[in-house]
């Protein structure tokens, strides 16, 4: 287990749910990745993310899927693409990313607590 943090530190990480509205292959990325456009609702809008999801996911199968992402990290330039949020996942037994997502449909923009 890593070092404990205070709850107030956890509250500073803005983790929200959004729906993938577009997903495109990202052949320019150094590691295989998919470009995502994620709708976080009217208050936040659409944000972009580059995610290394190519083992388990195809771009067209991601559209309409809800995902969980960190919104308040600084944006990162990934080749010609600006990744504005960090889409969250966990590794499978081989280290490939499996997306985190809600069990049931929830409103876009909902904050994790």
C-alpha angles and dihedrals in degrees: 000000000000126000114296119250130203118260088241088063091053090050090060092064108087105213113175141167123245139166122243107239097174136013127183135179113261105209092164092065117104091229120037108275146157126229112229133196108200126192111218095179135267096303096054104020129198120337130184130233137181109214132181094227103129098114097064104016139059118204096242091051092055096060110106094017119126116231137181120237143171108243103184103062115108112266116261128214108228105187107297093344130084112220107204101177137031110239108213128230142145129232122259120220089285097045097257116140120260113190124242112228140155120271092229133030112276133179115280112255095032110153120230116239 
